[in-house]
Amino acid sequence: MLTYEQWERVDPLLPSNAGKVGRPFGDHRTVVEGIADRYRTGIPWRGLPREVFGPWQTVWKRHKTFADDGTWDRVLAALMAEAGGCCTDL
């Protein structure tokens, strides 16, 4: 689970609902926690506990959307820059 301080770094880097067409994004934190849990445990997407993270399809779709639109690349670049890393030109 992300700490409050970690989430405060990540949250502003994620897309907002401003100008979004269609259904607005739900809670990003729950979904990001589900994505992290899936990678941490190695379980299949369908194995995510619904009562904790909501429908696995929502978690998977948000992960795919963020991968396709470059969100994860921007998050990584921003966090690396904050940490003084090398990958600020992503």
C-alpha positions as CSV (number, residue, x, y, z in Angstrom):
1,M,0.0,0.0,0.0
2,L,1.2,3.5,-0.8
3,T,1.8,5.8,2.1
4,Y,0.1,9.1,2.4
5,E,3.3,10.8,1.4
6,Q,3.8,8.6,-1.6
7,W,0.2,9.1,-2.8
8,E,0.7,12.9,-2.4
9,R,3.5,12.7,-5.0
10,V,1.6,10.5,-7.5
11,D,-1.9,11.9,-7.3
12,P,-1.3,15.2,-9.1
13,L,0.4,13.4,-11.9
14,L,-2.7,11.4,-12.8
15,P,-5.3,12.6,-15.3
16,S,-8.2,14.6,-13.9
17,N,-11.8,14.4,-15.0
18,A,-11.7,18.0,-16.4
19,G,-12.6,17.8,-20.0
20,K,-13.0,14.1,-20.0
21,V,-15.7,12.8,-22.3
22,G,-17.9,9.9,-21.1
23,R,-17.9,8.4,-17.7
24,P,-15.6,10.2,-15.2
25,F,-12.7,8.4,-13.6
26,G,-13.5,6.9,-10.2
27,D,-11.1,7.0,-7.3
28,H,-7.6,6.8,-8.7
29,R,-6.0,5.7,-5.4
30,T,-8.1,2.5,-5.1
31,V,-7.3,1.6,-8.7
32,V,-3.5,2.3,-8.4
33,E,-3.4,0.3,-5.2
34,G,-5.1,-2.6,-7.1
35,I,-2.5,-2.3,-9.9
36,A,0.3,-2.3,-7.4
37,D,-1.2,-5.3,-5.5
38,R,-1.6,-7.3,-8.7
39,Y,2.1,-6.8,-9.7
40,R,3.3,-7.3,-6.1
41,T,1.5,-10.6,-5.7
42,G,1.6,-11.9,-9.3
43,I,-2.0,-12.8,-9.3
44,P,-4.1,-12.6,-12.5
45,W,-6.2,-9.5,-13.0
46,R,-9.3,-11.6,-12.2
47,G,-7.8,-12.5,-8.9
48,L,-8.0,-9.0,-7.5
49,P,-10.3,-8.9,-4.5
50,R,-13.4,-7.0,-5.6
51,E,-14.3,-5.9,-2.1
52,V,-10.9,-4.1,-1.8
53,F,-10.3,-2.8,-5.3
54,G,-13.6,-2.9,-7.1
55,P,-14.2,-4.8,-10.3
56,W,-11.0,-6.2,-11.8
57,Q,-12.1,-4.9,-15.2
58,T,-11.9,-1.3,-13.9
59,V,-8.4,-1.8,-12.5
60,W,-7.2,-3.4,-15.7
61,K,-8.8,-0.9,-18.0
62,R,-7.4,2.1,-16.1
63,H,-3.9,0.5,-16.2
64,K,-4.2,-0.1,-19.9
65,T,-5.5,3.5,-20.5
66,F,-2.6,5.0,-18.5
67,A,-0.1,2.8,-20.3
68,D,-1.5,3.7,-23.8
69,D,-1.8,7.4,-23.2
70,G,1.7,7.8,-21.6
71,T,0.5,8.5,-18.1
72,W,2.8,5.9,-16.5
73,D,5.7,7.2,-18.5
74,R,5.1,10.7,-17.2
75,V,4.6,9.5,-13.6
76,L,7.9,7.7,-13.8
77,A,9.8,10.6,-15.3
78,A,8.4,13.0,-12.7
79,L,9.3,10.8,-9.8
80,M,12.7,10.1,-11.2
81,A,13.3,13.8,-11.6
82,E,12.1,14.5,-8.1
83,A,14.5,11.8,-6.8
84,G,17.4,13.2,-8.9
85,G,17.3,10.3,-11.3
86,C,18.4,10.0,-14.9
87,C,15.2,9.5,-16.8
88,T,13.8,13.0,-17.1
89,D,13.7,13.0,-20.9
90,L,11.0,10.3,-21.3
